[in-house]
């Protein structure tokens, strides 16, 4: 497994997947602008700057950049980019993209009307972002890219971005009435719930998701330390 992680072929594969991830984000932004024009007034838009508020888009950007930088680091022996192999950084992005896939297929497909038949390409991009990239990048976590061990305490840093994302989404939602996901919104079917009830349910969703992030981070650390670099 060590030879695979250090091979030029693996680096080239990472480069290809990284470019696909970044290209899919660019294409999705382009098509979402055409199919779902921005409308801050009603907060229902998928296009425009709103799409940059989606966790899916951000996690795919993180993963795409990591893969491209890692590939350049390995292919050209660019020591200045050695930071990219730090398991704390890789682990954070693995957690985010894995949650992206799980939440999409485990929650969003059941509570949102996700009709991508308007264009076949948009549907393909959707599966690249939510299925292919989460599976590929999670698989990389189980390759010995670095011999550095990480601790559960250190992995708590991985929760920083989800926390900041939640705060950003709530503040932005209050200002624009746009919430990227139903479980982050105190608004249902166009009606504003009772303030306490609405934000209480959002708070419950936040606690559950934070707990999910925490459990997964501990699992990822355990599996890596136990089976990858043991």
N, C-alpha and C positions, 0 to 999 in steps of 0.2 A: 504493500500500500504506500510505503514511503517513496518507492521509486516512481509510482504513478503520480504522486503529488509534486514531485520534483522534475517530471519530464516536460520537455518542450511541447509535446503533443497535448498534454493536459493544459498547459498555458494557452495554447492556440485554441483549444475548445472553450476555455474560459473567456478568451477574447471574443469568440464568435457569439457566445451566449450573452456577454455583456453588451455587445453592439446590438443584438436583437432586443434586449431589454430596453435599452435607451431609444432605439428606433420605434419600438412599440409605444412608448410613452409619447414620443413626438407625433406619431400617427394618430394615437387616441385623442390627443389634444386637438389636432387638426379636424378629425371627424366629429368630435363632440361639439366643436364650434359650429360645424355645419348642421348637425342634426338637432342639437339642443342649444340654441342661442341663449346667451346669458340674460338673466332676468332677476336682478337682485330684489325687485319689488315683491315678488311672490316667493322668492327663495327656493324655486323648484329647478333651477338650471343645473345642467351638468357641464355645459360648455364654458368657454372663457376662462377667466382667472379662477372661477369656482372649482374647476377640475384639479387645480393645484392644491386644493384643500383636502383632497382624498388621501387617506392613509395608503391606499393601494398605489397611487401614483408616486408618493414620496418614497415608499419602501422599494419600489422598482427602480427608482432613480438611484437610491443608495446602493442597491445590489448591482445595477449596471455599472456604476462608477467603480465599485470595488473590483468587479471582475476585469474591467478594462485596465485599471491600474495594476492589479495583481499580474495580469498577463504581461504588461510592459515590464514590470519588475523582474519577472522570470525570464522572459524572452531576451531581454537586453542586459540582464544582470545589473539593473539600475539600483544600486545600493541605497540611493537617496529615497527610494520608495519602499524600503524594507518595513516601514511602519504598517503597511497594508496587511502583513501576515500576522499581526498581533491578534491573538484569539479573542481578546476583549472586543476589538472592533468587528472582527468577523462574526463573533457570537451575537453581537447586538443586531447586526443586519440579518443574520439567520433567524433570530427570534421575530423580528418585524415582518419579514416576508413569509414566514411560516404562519404567523397569526393572520396575515392577509388572506392566505389560502383557506385556512380553517374557518374564519369568520364568514368569508364569502360563501363557501359551499355548505357550511353548517348553520348559518343564520340568514344571510341576505337573500339567498335564492328562495327562501320560504316567506319572507316578509316584504320583499320589494318586487315590483313588476319590472323584471330585467329582460326586455325585448330587444334583441340585437339583430333582428331579421332585416332591419332597414339596409344593412350592408353586411355581406358575408365577411369582409375584411375586418370590420369592427368586432364581429363575433370572434374571429381568430385572435385578434389582439387581446380581447377580453380573457381568453383562455391562456394566452401566453402570460399575462400579468397575474392571473389568479391560480393557475395550475402548474404550468411548465416551469416558470421561474422559482416558485416556492419549492417544488420537488427537486430541481437541479441544485439550487443553492443549499438546501437542507442536506442533500447528499454530500456536498463538499465538506460540511461540518464534520463528517466522519472520516475524513482523510487527514493524515498527520502532516498538515501544512506547516505547523510549528510545534516544537517540543515543549513550549511553555505551558505550564499548568495554570489554571485559573481557579479561583475560590468562589464559593457562593456569595461571600461578602462583596467581592469585586464585581460579580455579575449583577449586583443591585444597580450598578451604573446604567445597565441596559434599560432600566425603567424610566430614566430621565426623559428620553424622547417621548414615550407615550404620555407621560404626565404633562409635558409642555404642549403636546398636541391636543390634549383634552382641554387645557386652559385656553389655548388659542382658538379652538373650535367653539367653545362656549362664548368667549368674548366676541368673536367674529359673528357668531350666530345671533347674538343679542343686538349687534349693530346692523346686520344685513338681512336677518330672518332666514339665512341660509345655513342649514346644518347638513353636513355631508352624509350622515347616517341616521336612520330613524331612532336608534337607541341613544343618540346624543341630543335628540330634539324634544323639547317640552311641548311641541305643537303636533297635533294629530288630526288628520283629515281636515286641515284648514281651520280648526277650532283651537283656540288657546285654552289649555286645561287650567284648572285652578293652579295658581302659582306654586303652592306648596306641593300639590300632588304631582304636577309636571316635573318639577326639579327633583322631587324625591325619587321618582322612577329613574330619572337620568342618573341620580346619585347611586342608585342600586346597580344600574348597568355599569357605571364606572367602577364600583367596588368589585363586581364580578369579573370585569375585564382585567382590572389590575391584578386580581388574584390569579387569573388565568395566565397573565404575563409572568407573574412571579413563579408559579408552579412550573411553567415551561422552562424558564431560565434555570431553575434548579435541576430540572431533568436534563437539559442540554449540557450543563456543567458536569453532572454525574456521569452521563453516558460518555462524554469525551474523556474525562479523567480516568474512567474505569476501563474503557475498551479501546480507545484510540491511542493514548500515550502511556498506558499502564506499563 
